[in-house]
Amino acid sequence: MKTTPKEAFRSHCAVNYGVEAFGDRWSLLIIRDIVFTGKKTYGQFLKSEEGIATNVLASRLAFLEEQGILSKKPNPDDRRKDFYALTEKGLDLIPILLNIVLWSAKHDSQSYVRPGSKLFDQLSQSPAQVSEEVKALLREGGCIFPAGNE
Amino acid sequence: MKTTPKEAFRSHCAVNYGVEAFGDRWSLLIIRDIVFTGKKTYGQFLKSEEGIATNVLASRLAFLEEQGILSKKPNPDDRRKDFYALTEKGLDLIPILLNIVLWSAKHDSQSYVRPGSKLFDQLSQSPAQVSEEVKALLREGGCIFPAGNE
Protein backbone atom coordinates (compact mmCIF):
# COMPACT_ATOMS: atom_id res chain seq x y z
CA MET A 1 0.00 0.00 0.00
CA LYS A 2 2.78 2.43 0.76
CA THR A 3 3.22 3.40 -2.90
CA THR A 4 -0.43 3.27 -3.98
CA PRO A 5 -1.20 6.47 -5.86
CA LYS A 6 -4.58 8.05 -5.16
CA GLU A 7 -5.96 6.76 -8.46
CA ALA A 8 -4.97 3.12 -7.94
CA PHE A 9 -7.24 2.09 -5.08
CA ARG A 10 -8.60 -1.44 -5.48
CA SER A 11 -12.13 -0.04 -5.47
CA HIS A 12 -14.00 3.06 -4.37
CA CYS A 13 -16.19 1.10 -2.01
CA ALA A 14 -16.35 3.38 1.03
CA VAL A 15 -14.97 0.69 3.31
CA ASN A 16 -12.11 -0.11 0.97
CA TYR A 17 -11.14 3.54 0.56
CA GLY A 18 -10.74 3.81 4.32
CA VAL A 19 -8.79 0.56 4.54
CA GLU A 20 -6.40 1.75 1.85
CA ALA A 21 -6.03 5.29 3.18
CA PHE A 22 -5.33 4.47 6.84
CA GLY A 23 -6.01 0.76 7.43
CA ASP A 24 -2.53 -0.65 7.75
CA ARG A 25 -0.59 -1.81 10.79
CA TRP A 26 0.77 1.64 11.67
CA SER A 27 -1.16 4.65 10.37
CA LEU A 28 -3.81 4.68 13.07
CA LEU A 29 -1.10 4.44 15.74
CA ILE A 30 0.51 7.63 14.42
CA ILE A 31 -2.91 9.31 14.43
CA ARG A 32 -3.52 7.97 17.95
CA ASP A 33 -0.23 9.55 19.11
CA ILE A 34 -1.36 12.94 17.81
CA VAL A 35 -4.90 12.73 19.22
CA PHE A 36 -4.17 11.23 22.64
CA THR A 37 -0.74 12.51 23.58
CA GLY A 38 -0.13 15.46 21.27
CA LYS A 39 2.94 14.07 19.51
CA LYS A 40 4.08 16.15 16.55
CA THR A 41 7.52 15.03 15.41
CA TYR A 42 9.16 12.02 13.76
CA GLY A 43 11.31 11.57 16.86
CA GLN A 44 8.28 11.47 19.14
CA PHE A 45 6.40 8.97 16.93
CA LEU A 46 9.48 6.75 16.84
CA LYS A 47 9.40 6.34 20.63
CA SER A 48 5.95 4.72 20.79
CA GLU A 49 5.84 1.38 22.56
CA GLU A 50 4.87 -0.69 19.50
CA GLY A 51 8.35 -0.13 18.06
CA ILE A 52 7.80 1.21 14.55
CA ALA A 53 10.89 0.93 12.32
CA THR A 54 12.43 4.17 11.04
CA ASN A 55 11.82 3.41 7.36
CA VAL A 56 8.21 2.36 8.00
CA LEU A 57 7.53 5.54 9.98
CA ALA A 58 8.98 7.74 7.24
CA SER A 59 6.92 5.90 4.63
CA ARG A 60 3.70 6.14 6.65
CA LEU A 61 4.15 9.86 7.34
CA ALA A 62 4.74 10.55 3.65
CA PHE A 63 1.71 8.45 2.63
CA LEU A 64 -0.62 10.10 5.16
CA GLU A 65 0.58 13.50 3.95
CA GLU A 66 -0.04 12.44 0.34
CA GLN A 67 -3.55 11.31 1.29
CA GLY A 68 -4.27 14.71 2.82
CA ILE A 69 -4.67 13.25 6.31
CA LEU A 70 -1.56 14.87 7.80
CA SER A 71 0.02 18.23 7.09
CA LYS A 72 3.68 18.98 7.74
CA LYS A 73 5.26 22.26 8.71
CA PRO A 74 8.94 21.98 7.83
CA ASN A 75 11.58 22.91 10.35
CA PRO A 76 14.57 24.05 8.29
CA ASP A 77 17.00 23.30 11.11
CA ASP A 78 16.14 19.64 11.72
CA ARG A 79 14.03 17.32 9.54
CA ARG A 80 13.39 15.09 12.57
CA LYS A 81 11.62 18.03 14.17
CA ASP A 82 9.16 18.88 11.39
CA PHE A 83 5.72 19.33 12.90
CA TYR A 84 2.96 16.99 11.79
CA ALA A 85 -0.71 17.75 12.46
CA LEU A 86 -4.07 16.34 11.38
CA THR A 87 -5.82 18.17 8.55
CA GLU A 88 -9.63 18.49 8.63
CA LYS A 89 -9.75 15.19 6.69
CA GLY A 90 -7.55 13.70 9.39
CA LEU A 91 -9.64 15.16 12.21
CA ASP A 92 -12.66 13.45 10.64
CA LEU A 93 -11.00 10.13 11.54
CA ILE A 94 -11.53 10.81 15.24
CA PRO A 95 -14.99 9.15 15.41
CA ILE A 96 -13.45 6.01 13.87
CA LEU A 97 -10.53 6.11 16.30
CA LEU A 98 -12.79 6.56 19.34
CA ASN A 99 -15.12 3.77 18.23
CA ILE A 100 -12.10 1.47 17.97
CA VAL A 101 -11.17 2.47 21.55
CA LEU A 102 -14.70 1.60 22.71
CA TRP A 103 -14.63 -1.76 20.92
CA SER A 104 -11.24 -2.74 22.32
CA ALA A 105 -12.10 -1.60 25.84
CA LYS A 106 -15.14 -3.87 25.68
CA HIS A 107 -13.46 -6.89 24.10
CA ASP A 108 -9.79 -6.90 25.13
CA SER A 109 -9.52 -8.09 28.72
CA GLN A 110 -6.05 -6.50 28.94
CA SER A 111 -7.06 -3.15 27.44
CA TYR A 112 -5.47 -0.04 28.95
CA VAL A 113 -8.89 1.64 28.67
CA ARG A 114 -11.35 -0.19 30.90
CA PRO A 115 -15.13 -0.34 30.87
CA GLY A 116 -16.22 1.85 33.77
CA SER A 117 -13.42 4.38 33.30
CA LYS A 118 -14.37 8.02 32.67
CA LEU A 119 -13.23 7.91 29.03
CA PHE A 120 -15.15 4.69 28.37
CA ASP A 121 -18.33 5.98 29.96
CA GLN A 122 -18.25 9.30 28.10
CA LEU A 123 -17.59 7.53 24.81
CA SER A 124 -20.32 4.94 25.36
CA GLN A 125 -22.90 7.56 26.18
CA SER A 126 -22.26 10.03 23.39
CA PRO A 127 -19.53 9.03 20.93
CA ALA A 128 -20.51 11.70 18.39
CA GLN A 129 -20.41 14.50 20.95
CA VAL A 130 -17.08 13.38 22.40
CA SER A 131 -15.67 13.21 18.87
CA GLU A 132 -16.68 16.81 18.18
CA GLU A 133 -15.16 17.94 21.48
CA VAL A 134 -11.89 16.15 20.72
CA LYS A 135 -11.78 17.65 17.21
CA ALA A 136 -12.21 21.14 18.71
CA LEU A 137 -9.43 20.40 21.21
CA LEU A 138 -7.07 19.33 18.43
CA ARG A 139 -7.88 22.37 16.29
CA GLU A 140 -6.70 24.51 19.22
CA GLY A 141 -3.42 22.57 19.36
CA GLY A 142 -4.42 20.34 22.29
CA CYS A 143 -4.82 16.59 22.78
CA ILE A 144 -6.71 14.23 25.13
CA PHE A 145 -3.87 13.53 27.58
CA PRO A 146 -1.50 16.54 27.37
CA ALA A 147 1.09 15.13 29.75
CA GLY A 148 1.68 11.91 27.87
CA ASN A 149 3.86 12.83 24.90
CA GLU A 150 7.28 11.84 26.16
CA MET B 1 -0.11 -10.34 11.66
CA LYS B 2 -1.74 -13.45 10.29
CA THR B 3 -0.08 -15.71 12.82
CA THR B 4 -0.15 -13.36 15.83
CA PRO B 5 -1.48 -15.31 18.79
CA LYS B 6 -3.84 -13.45 21.08
CA GLU B 7 -1.11 -12.98 23.67
CA ALA B 8 1.44 -11.48 21.29
CA PHE B 9 -0.15 -8.14 20.47
CA ARG B 10 2.38 -5.31 20.24
CA SER B 11 0.52 -3.50 23.02
CA HIS B 12 -2.90 -3.43 24.66
CA CYS B 13 -3.45 0.19 23.73
CA ALA B 14 -7.11 0.17 22.66
CA VAL B 15 -6.27 1.54 19.24
CA ASN B 16 -3.51 -1.01 18.67
CA TYR B 17 -5.72 -3.92 19.71
CA GLY B 18 -8.23 -2.96 17.03
CA VAL B 19 -5.51 -2.47 14.42
CA GLU B 20 -4.11 -5.92 15.17
CA ALA B 21 -7.49 -7.68 15.38
CA PHE B 22 -9.04 -6.34 12.15
CA GLY B 23 -6.84 -3.54 10.78
CA ASP B 24 -5.19 -5.20 7.82
CA ARG B 25 -5.83 -4.80 4.10
CA TRP B 26 -8.60 -7.41 3.96
CA SER B 27 -10.45 -8.18 7.21
CA LEU B 28 -12.80 -5.21 7.09
CA LEU B 29 -13.70 -6.06 3.48
CA ILE B 30 -14.83 -9.54 4.57
CA ILE B 31 -16.87 -7.96 7.36
CA ARG B 32 -18.26 -5.42 4.87
CA ASP B 33 -19.39 -8.28 2.61
CA ILE B 34 -21.32 -9.85 5.48
CA VAL B 35 -22.88 -6.60 6.71
CA PHE B 36 -23.79 -4.99 3.39
CA THR B 37 -24.54 -7.88 1.05
CA GLY B 38 -25.10 -10.87 3.33
CA LYS B 39 -22.24 -13.00 2.03
CA LYS B 40 -21.61 -16.13 4.08
CA THR B 41 -19.25 -18.48 2.23
CA TYR B 42 -15.62 -18.61 1.16
CA GLY B 43 -16.74 -18.76 -2.47
CA GLN B 44 -18.83 -15.60 -2.10
CA PHE B 45 -16.04 -13.67 -0.37
CA LEU B 46 -13.61 -14.72 -3.12
CA LYS B 47 -15.74 -13.00 -5.79
CA SER B 48 -15.46 -9.49 -4.29
CA GLU B 49 -14.15 -6.88 -6.68
CA GLU B 50 -10.93 -6.14 -4.79
CA GLY B 51 -9.61 -9.57 -5.83
CA ILE B 52 -8.50 -11.24 -2.61
CA ALA B 53 -6.15 -14.20 -3.17
CA THR B 54 -7.36 -17.65 -2.06
CA ASN B 55 -4.61 -18.16 0.52
CA VAL B 56 -5.08 -14.67 1.98
CA LEU B 57 -8.83 -15.21 2.27
CA ALA B 58 -8.36 -18.55 4.03
CA SER B 59 -5.82 -17.00 6.41
CA ARG B 60 -8.05 -13.99 7.19
CA LEU B 61 -11.12 -16.16 7.85
CA ALA B 62 -9.13 -18.36 10.22
CA PHE B 63 -7.66 -15.36 12.03
CA LEU B 64 -11.02 -13.61 12.44
CA GLU B 65 -12.47 -16.84 13.79
CA GLU B 66 -9.53 -17.17 16.20
CA GLN B 67 -10.13 -13.58 17.37
CA GLY B 68 -13.77 -14.39 18.10
CA ILE B 69 -15.01 -11.95 15.45
CA LEU B 70 -16.42 -14.59 13.08
CA SER B 71 -18.07 -17.90 13.83
CA LYS B 72 -18.19 -20.76 11.35
CA LYS B 73 -20.85 -23.39 10.95
CA PRO B 74 -19.23 -26.30 9.09
CA ASN B 75 -20.91 -27.82 6.09
CA PRO B 76 -19.73 -31.45 6.01
CA ASP B 77 -20.39 -31.70 2.27
CA ASP B 78 -18.27 -28.80 1.03
CA ARG B 79 -15.70 -26.77 2.94
CA ARG B 80 -16.12 -23.91 0.47
CA LYS B 81 -19.72 -23.66 1.60
CA ASP B 82 -19.17 -23.37 5.37
CA PHE B 83 -21.27 -20.52 6.70
CA TYR B 84 -19.46 -17.59 8.33
CA ALA B 85 -21.31 -15.07 10.51
CA LEU B 86 -20.37 -12.21 12.82
CA THR B 87 -20.32 -13.00 16.54
CA GLU B 88 -21.48 -10.36 19.04
CA LYS B 89 -17.86 -9.15 19.17
CA GLY B 90 -17.97 -8.91 15.37
CA LEU B 91 -21.33 -7.12 15.36
CA ASP B 92 -19.78 -4.54 17.69
CA LEU B 93 -17.51 -3.57 14.77
CA ILE B 94 -20.50 -2.16 12.88
CA PRO B 95 -20.18 1.39 14.33
CA ILE B 96 -16.54 1.43 13.19
CA LEU B 97 -17.48 0.15 9.74
CA LEU B 98 -20.25 2.71 9.31
CA ASN B 99 -18.05 5.58 10.49
CA ILE B 100 -15.49 4.55 7.85
CA VAL B 101 -18.27 4.66 5.24
CA LEU B 102 -19.19 8.18 6.37
CA TRP B 103 -15.58 9.34 6.25
CA SER B 104 -14.95 7.94 2.79
CA ALA B 105 -18.23 9.25 1.40
CA LYS B 106 -17.17 12.69 2.58
CA HIS B 107 -13.54 12.56 1.43
CA ASP B 108 -13.33 10.25 -1.61
CA SER B 109 -14.67 12.10 -4.65
CA GLN B 110 -15.19 8.75 -6.40
CA SER B 111 -16.93 7.03 -3.48
CA TYR B 112 -19.82 4.69 -4.32
CA VAL B 113 -21.67 6.16 -1.32
CA ARG B 114 -22.31 9.84 -1.95
CA PRO B 115 -23.06 12.70 0.43
CA GLY B 116 -26.78 13.38 -0.01
CA SER B 117 -27.67 9.71 -0.51
CA LYS B 118 -30.18 8.13 1.87
CA LEU B 119 -27.52 5.97 3.58
CA PHE B 120 -25.18 8.94 4.02
CA ASP B 121 -27.90 11.16 5.46
CA GLN B 122 -29.12 8.52 7.90
CA LEU B 123 -25.57 7.79 9.04
CA SER B 124 -24.66 11.46 9.43
CA GLN B 125 -27.72 12.21 11.51
CA SER B 126 -27.61 9.27 13.91
CA PRO B 127 -24.67 6.89 13.45
CA ALA B 128 -25.25 5.16 16.80
CA GLN B 129 -28.92 4.48 16.08
CA VAL B 130 -28.24 3.21 12.56
CA SER B 131 -25.53 0.93 13.98
CA GLU B 132 -28.00 -0.60 16.43
CA GLU B 133 -30.57 -1.12 13.67
CA VAL B 134 -28.00 -2.80 11.44
CA LYS B 135 -26.85 -5.04 14.30
CA ALA B 136 -30.46 -6.12 14.89
CA LEU B 137 -30.86 -6.82 11.17
CA LEU B 138 -27.76 -9.00 11.12
CA ARG B 139 -28.83 -10.93 14.22
CA GLU B 140 -31.98 -11.89 12.31
CA GLY B 141 -29.89 -13.16 9.39
CA GLY B 142 -30.34 -10.07 7.24
CA CYS B 143 -28.00 -7.46 5.74
CA ILE B 144 -28.17 -3.86 4.47
CA PHE B 145 -28.57 -4.64 0.73
CA PRO B 146 -30.08 -8.15 0.53
CA ALA B 147 -29.98 -8.35 -3.28
CA GLY B 148 -26.26 -7.68 -3.61
CA ASN B 149 -24.54 -10.92 -2.63
CA GLU B 150 -23.81 -12.40 -6.04
Interface residues (C-beta under 8 A of the other chain):
Chain A: M1 R10 S11 H12 C13 A14 V15 N16 Y17 G18 V19 E20 A21 G23 D24 R25 W26 L28 L29 R32 E49 E50 G51 G68 K89 D92 L93 P95 I96 L97 N99 I100 V101 L102 W103 S104 A105 K106 H107 D108 Q110 S111 Y112 V113 P127 A128
Chain B: M1 R10 S11 H12 C13 A14 V15 N16 Y17 G18 V19 E20 A21 G23 D24 R25 W26 L28 L29 R32 E49 E50 G51 G68 K89 D92 L93 P95 I96 L97 N99 I100 V101 L102 W103 S104 A105 K106 H107 D108 Q110 S111 Y112 V113 P127 A128
